[in-house]
Amino acid sequence: MRRNALRARYFAIHLAAVLALIAMGAAAGANAQKYTLAAIPNPLGGVYRCNPAAVNAHGQAVGWFEYAFDLTDIREPFLYDSKTGTHILPMVPGYYFGEALGINDSGQVVGYLTNSDGPNGGIPAVTGFVWDSVHGSRQIDQIADSNGVTAASLGWTITDAWDINTQGDILVEGTYGAFGTDFRGIWRMTTTGGLSTVSVQTLPFHYNTGEIGWGTRLNDKGIVLGTDFDSSTLTVMPALWDSSSNVLTDVGGAVGVGIALNNNGDVAGNGVTYYDQYGDWHYSGTAWFSNGSGTARDLGSLNGGSFVKGINDLNQVVGGSAGSAFLWQNGVIQDLNRVMGGGKWILTSAYAISGPANSKLTAGCIVGVGTLSGTPTAWVATPK
């Protein structure tokens, strides 16, 4: 009898524990962040899909639209807004194709434009552009300050614009001088007392090697993320350059290519296996996060290799793993198909995440690609 009573007591205790865990899980599920998921529609006449590259806290997304799968010579920059839909951004005269690569919370968009449709069109001319609702699209190196000075008149030719921060500073790439020396740096338009002055600040020369594009970012504090390469050890590592102090530092404990940077100086990136003869990184499938503490944290995976695309100031990291879009936060990686997919949606990768975008400041807007009823479709998720 006593033994049966003890068994009953243990069973009751275990049952209570199980029920408590179930209750905790239900509460966690009830309190989990919720999103509104919407398709980014193709522009009129489009037959493939939009490829989002960046999103701001208002849910505005930018990227490029291609008219057929991997038809890289016919891409046009787009801006998506939930109120007005998807629109191809206007080109500057003489340019016909391009990509939008960055947007800030003021709605300013940057990217590049080209005047050629690829190899059959000869050697293309390429220019970096900035678009806003007041001025439209402008070549960055042709924007004049109060004295009529432009970056071009100072000898700078800007061919690409990768990112734009809150202040309107633009991370650019191009050539300088009569000999066409390659450079990467920050284009600024500083205004004091109503007078504007244009300037270009270059990154340290030895830093001008390695990954550009997705692996190069500019935050609101004037810090640039890129890649440093140790030729003696053949080691690739992310590096941060402070434009105010002109100090370059490697990101502690991280090996590989830095892909995403937030305003706290935290970095997320991907491990690499090698750098090929065509200048492309080959990723190892290991995604990591570093807050500068001297160690990098493995983000884990969804039963397959992972790659990072974006990070925000909440240290929410997004990317793709095993054919699914993921969100990583506080040491936990989540399949976004479980968080907000389902039904006719399959979310295959997340490409960018904004700063806090809801009233509780707990989550950012996310953009990515996937399929909707089997059709390739870009998407934007807005936190509730």
N, C-alpha and C positions, 0 to 999 in steps of 0.2 A: 504493500500500500504506500509506504513511504517513498519507494523507488518510483512508483507511478506518479505520486504527487510532485516529485522533483522533475520528472520528465515533463509533466504538464506545465510546471513553472518555467522550465527552460524553453519549452515551445512557445509559451506566452511571451517570454522576453524576446525570443528571436522573431516572433511574428510582429511584435511591436516595433522592433528595429527595422524590419523589412517595410512595414507600413510607413514608418517615419522617413525612410529613404525614398519611397514612392512619393510621399507627400512633398519632400524636398525637391524631387525631380519635377513634379507637377508645378510647384511654385516657381522653380527655375524656368520651366517652359513658359509659364504664364508671364514671367517678367522678362523673357528673352526679347532682344531687340527685334522689332518688326519693321518691315520695309514695304514700300509700294513699288512693284516691278512693272516697268513699261518698256515697250519696244521703241527703239530709235528708228523711225521710218526712213526708208530710202527717199532721196529727192525724186521729184517727178521725172519719169523716164528711166530711172535706175533699175537694173535687173539683178545686181548681185547684193552687196550689203555695205553698210558703213563700218569703218574700223575706228572705234574711239581711241584717242590717245590721252585725253585729259578731261577732268571734270572739275567744276568749282562748287562752292557750298550752296549755290542756287540751283544746282542740278543741270546747269548748262554744260554741254559736252561738245568737244571738238575732235577732229581727226581727219580722215580722208575717206572718200568714196571711190570705189573702183567698179568699173562697169562689167568686169568678168573676173573670175577667180585668178588671182595672182597676175593680173594684167598690170604690171607695175608702171608701164609707160602711159597709162591713162588713169591718173588719180586726180581728184579735185578736193580742195579743202572744204570741210563743212562745219557748220555751227548748228547744234540742236538746242532748242528751247521748248519746254513743255507747252508754252502758250502759243508759239508760232510755228512749231514743227522743225523740220530739217531743211536747211538752206545751204546751197553752195555759196561760199564767200566770193565776193567780186575780186577779179584779178587786177593787177596793175597793168597798164598798157604794154603790150608786147609779150605777155606771159599768159600761158593757157592751162597749165596743170600745176599740181603741188599738193602739199599736206599741211594741215594745221596740227601743231605739236604741243601747244601750251595755252592755258587760259587762266587768268586770275579772277578774283571775286568781283572785280569791277567790270568784267566782261571783255577785257582786252585779250586779243588772240594773236599768237605768233606762230610762224612756221616758215616754209620756203615755197617759192614758185619757180617754175622752169618754163622755157619757151619751146621745148622740144618734146616730141612724143617718143623719145627713146633712140636706140641705135640707128634706126632708119631715118631719123631726122637730123643726123649730124651731131656735132658737139654742142650740147645744150648750154645755154646761159642759165645760171641759177641765182636767185636773189632771196635774201631774208625779208619777210614782210611782217607788219603789225596791222591788225584791224581793230577798229572800235566803231561804235554806232554813230559817232560824230564825224570822224574823218574818213571812214571807209578803210580801204586797203592802201597801205603806203610802203614803199621800199624804205627799210630802216636807214640805209646809208644815204638816203636822199632827204631825210627830215631835217629841216633847217632850224637853228636856234634864233635868238633875237637879233643876232648879228649876221644872219644869213649863212652861217657856217654849217656844213653838213659833215658827216663822217667821211663821205666820199671826197670832199674837198680837202680833208686832212690826210688823205691817202689810204683810207680803209675801204675795202670792198667786202661787204657782208653778204655771204652766200646762204647762210642758214641761221635760223633762230630757234633754239631748243626749248627755252622756258622764259617765263615772265613772272616777276614777283609782285607783291602788293604795291610797291613803290613805282612800278612801271619799268624797273631795270630789266634788261633783256640779255639772256645768255646767248652769245652769238659766236659764229665761226666764219672765217673768210681769209682774205689775203691782205697784206700791207705793203705799200711802197712799190717802186718801179720794178723790182725783181719778183714781186708776188709771193712774199714770204708768208707761209701759213701761220695763222694765229687763232686762238680761242680767247674769249674775254667777255667783258660786260659793257654793253652800250647803255649810257645814261643820258637823260635830259634833266639837268638840275635847274630848278627855278628858285631865284632869290630876288625879292623885291619886284616881282613881276617880270624879271628878265630871265630868259632861259639860256643855258649853256650846254652844248653837246660834248660828250667825251667818250673815249673807248679805253678801258683798262684791260690790259692783257694778263693772262695767267702766266705763271713762271714757265720758262721755256722747257725745262726738263719734264714738266707736267704735261706738255703737249704731245704725249704719246699715249697709246692705249685707246680705250673705249670712248666713243662719243655717242651722241643721240640719247638712247634710253638710259645709258649709264652716266649721263651728265645732267645735273640738276642745280638750280639756284634757289635758295630760300630767302625769306623776307629779311634776314640778317646779313645778306650779302655774302653768304658762304656757298661755295661751289663744290659739288660732289663730282669726282671723276676717278680715274684709275691711274695708279703709279705702277711702274714696272721695274723690278730689280733685275738687271741684265746679268749680274753675277750669279744669282741663284735661280733665275728664270721664274721668279715668283710674281704673281699678279696680286695687287692689293688695292682696296679702295683708299682714296685720299681726300681730305678736305682742305680747301684753300679759302682763307679769310681775306676778302678783298679790302677790309679796313686796315688790317695789320700786315698784309702781304705775307702771312705765315702759312706754310704748307705742312700738314701733318697727316701721317697714315692713320687709318681707323684701327684702333687697337684690337688685336686678336682676330681680325677678319682677313680671310684670304679669298680672292676672287674678284668679281666685278661688282662694284656698288651700283645699284639700279635706282634706288629711291632714297630721298632725303626729306626730313621734316624740319620744322623751325626750331626744334630742340637740339638739332645736330645729330639725331639718331639716324642710322643708316640700315637699309635692308638690301640684300643682294644675292648673287648666285655664285657658287663655286664653279671653277673652270678646269677643264682638262688640258686644253692647249689652244694656241693662237695660230691660225693657219696662214698660208701664204697669201690669201686674199684679204687678210685683215679682219677676219671674223673670229669671235670667241666661240668655243665649243663648251657648252655648260655641262657640269657633272650631274645635274639633277638634285643638288643639295642647296636649299635655300637657307639663308641665315639672317639674323638680326643682331645689331651691335649698338649699344648706347655709349660707346667710348670708354667702357670700364676696363678694357684690356682683354675681354673675351667676347666671342661671338656665339650666339645661341642658335642651334639648329631648329628650324621651324617645324621639322617633321614633314609628313606627307599624308596623302589619302591613298595609301597602298600603291605608291608609285613615286617617281621623281617629281620634285617641285621646282617652280621658278617664280621669282618675285617680279611684280610690276609696279606696285605703289605702296606708299606709307603716308599716314597723316600724323598730326600732333598728339593723337590719342594712342599712338603706337599700334594702330590697326594696320595690318599688312595684308595686301591682296595679291593674288596671282593665280597660277593654275597648277594642278596636280592630278595625275592619272585621268586626264580628260575631264576634270571638273574644276570650276572656279572655287577658290577658297578664300576664307577670311581667317587671319590669325590674330589673336589678342590674348594677352595675359597667359601666354604659354600654351594656349589651346588652338588647334587648327580645326576649322569647321568647313564642311562641304556646303557651299552656298545653295546647292540644289535642295538640301535639307532645310536650310534656313528660310528660303523664299522661293525656291523653284517648284517643281512639280507640275502636274497638269500637262499642258502641251509644251512646256519649257524644258530645255536642257541647257544649263549654263556651263560652258566648257572652259572659259577663262575670264578672270577679272583683270582689267588693264590699268585702272587708276582709281584712287579714292581721294575725296576732298577732305578738307577740315570739317570740324563739327557742323552739322547741317540741320539738326533738329532742336526743339526748344530746350531739351534737357542737356544738350551738348554732349551726347553719349555716342554719336556715330556720324560717319560721313557718307556722302553720296558715292555710289560705286558705279562704274561703267565696265562693260565687258562684251563678249560675244558668245553666241550659242546658237541654238536652233529653236524655232517656234513652229510647231507642227511639222518638223522636218526641214523647214526652210532656214538657211543661214540668216541670222538676225542679230543686230547689235541691241544692247539693252542698257537701261539706267535704273538703278535702285535708289529710292529716296527714303531715308529713315523716318519713321513716324515719331 
